[in-house]
Structures are given as C-alpha cells and as structure tokens.
C-alpha cells in the first residue's frame, strides 16, 4: 500500500479521506490556503503544506503548488476528493508525468466523460440507456427540427461542455426551438468556450437516480446500487437517499448490472457514478461523474463498504476487495447536506461557530470539518457538513433523522438545518413521492 498520500482538498471530504488513510496506516499530507490554517484537516494530518492565498484558483486549484507539495513531502499519490481538481484530465496527466499516482480514473476517461456528447455516445455504445435525442452536435435549425419532430416536444438543448446545471434551454415547440438553439449555442460559446450543443427529449417529472460503481482498471467492475438525489435546488442536491423509494430490487439489479458491465468493458479504474433521470419505469443516462461524490456516504451506510478504502486499493493496483455477490443492501440511509446559509433565502452565512453539538447515537454519522470556535471562511462552498442517518427501514430512518436534526446545535451562524426539519415532517417526503422539481415548487 502507499506509504504517504497527499489530499488535494479541504473541509469534510479532506477529513473523510484522511480517516481512510489512517485506517490503512498511510501517512497523510494536507494542503491548505492561508484562510484554512486552523482547519481540522490541517490539524489532523501528519504533515501540512500551505499552497497559497484564500482564492481557490491560487491554492486548491494551483497544480504547480500541489505538485511541489508532493515533491517536498515525498507523497506518492494524490486523492483529489470532489470538486476542485477531481475531474481535471490535465491534472491527472501532469501527475503521471511526475510519477505521482492520481487516485482516480485515467485522464482519457475523465476527458471523455467531461464532454457530454462524447460521454453519451460512449455509454450508449456500451449498452447504457440514454435520453432520446440527437446523435451528437446540432448546428442547423433544419436538423434540430427534424430531430424534434421525431422525439416530440418539449425538448432540452444542452451544452456539450456545460456543467453544474448551467447551459440548458427548454423549447416547448418549433417556434421556441429556433430561438433556443441560437441562444444555447452562443451562450455555450461564451460560458464554456465551446459552442457545441445537443438535443434531448425533455422529461417532465423524472427522478434523479444514480448508480455507484467501482472498476479495477483491468476489465472488472461492480455496482453498489443506487442513490435517489431528486430533492434538488437549482440543480444542486440537497437530500439524498439509498435505496431509492421508487425502484424495486429487480430494477436495481438490472440497471446495476448494466452499469457494472459497461464500466468493466471500458476498463475504468476507481470509483464513479452513472447518473440517470428515471421516469415511468425507464432509466435515461444524463452524465457520469468520474470521482467520489458528496453523497457516497449513504451507499457506505447500506453496504458497509468503505469507498475511499477501495479507491486507495484500486489506485495501488490491488483491485476491488470484494465480489458483486458479496454486496448486500441493508436498511435505508438518508443524507442531508448542511449548508452555512439562511434556511429560506439561501444567502451564505460564514462566520464563527459559537456552540457546536453534533447529534449521536445508533445509526448517526456526521461528516464535517467544523468545530466549536471555528470560523467558516467566506471563500469556499457553503456546505459545512453532512448528516447521514441509517436505520433498518425508511420509516425508522425518517424518525431517527427527525430526532438527530432536533439534537443538532450550530450557533453563531445560519444553517439549513431548519429546512430539513420541515422536510422530514412533510407528507410527500414521508411517502417518497417527489421528483426533481418537487423542492423548487415547495420552496416557492
Ligand atoms: P450538469 O452537468 O449541468 O449537472 P446534467 O446533464 O447532469 O447537467 O443535468 C442537470 C439537471 O438538469 C438534471 O438533474 C435535471 O434536473 C435537468 N435535466 C437534464 N437533462 C434533462 C432532460 N432530458 N429532461 C429533463 N430535465 C433534464
């Protein structure tokens, strides 16, 4: 196993990775900006290196400084976490050129999946169901019209290089299509430096369901079931659950096996997530994330498998520590993303945490980098922690979640805990009866 790993991230995910390394006897190197000198990931790591000023472009995204930190400390590998450099193919290539292991897939796989048109073509060829739409880029209105007449309206025009929920336009009919195609192309060019767009059928009330996979890079892969992340605000996930209240064990096995086979055939290495929209019993691929995700914890809760431990083993060349048949899904898990934001306006609320008391007890996991007296810097993402609750059934899980939220004390700043206290008492949520538009409507 690696002797020393550098963690190129901050906050709760840096801690999460550090914990897996410690359990494997791997020494850890934290990197941090000047704003994060007193952060928990810096305090708990064996060594730490300051890599720049607060702005992420000059610190957590500064490849030169991160490679230098690796060379100074003698770290053999880098775990990128999520966000920052985790899906940067160039970064993976630079590490390879320096003889440093990137804990993640190959640069080629990152690049393919980062281009939505190439990703869709690739997974379609590998047998994964996709949303009906254009075969690749659409430039001319006449071509767009032909495709839309075939698939039917409404349609969605998406930027090939888009991400984070940006670069999408919906057209309800032919009149809207002409305008939408034109605007989508010019906006994509301005925002993403690539004007390529493609067309898909717009699904009216889908759920967001994603499948967790692990590939060993040698043609073998497994799936760890699905997560339902339909509760979203501005395309950002807010509440996630595993398993999905909407799908059956048979559907889980079927889509899981399709994904695992495709990932194995690709020769994919490491952890990844295949994201789908799900409507009327059908799965439609939307994108693949070639990294560990925020919500990986709920999969860990119901399978008992440590995904970061597996990532480390795969990157070292040891393969996956279990077989598909060893995977079973036990009980139900829910994750709430706790943000330092006003619970109604979602305005960020950085500042000093005066009192902090996380909930505890059976089935409770809190992944967070904050502590009492810690000052949340204003420069980064507002997520300050994740509350993960596991129980034997969904009903028990909801009751436990409600109890845990009532116990959670974070004073001095605003958090989104009150939003979750409302959601956990909502009837639709209790029934699992929601889709990707539910939360936006609720908040309106
Ligand atoms: P991004 O990379 O920007 O997150 P995605 O392709 O993952 O883009 O889509 C983000 C969100 O946009 C989805 O979760 C869903 O809410 C909406 N969306 C994407 N494609 C469609 C579609 N074909 N029909 C309806 N909604 C869609």
Boltz pocket constraint, residues with backbone or C-beta under 6 A from the ligand:
constraints:
  - pocket:
      binder: B
      contacts: [[A, 131], [A, 156], [A, 162], [A, 163], [A, 164], [A, 165], [A, 166], [A, 168], [A, 200], [A, 201], [A, 202], [A, 203], [A, 204], [A, 208], [A, 235], [A, 275], [A, 277], [A, 286], [A, 287], [A, 436]]
      max_distance: 6.0
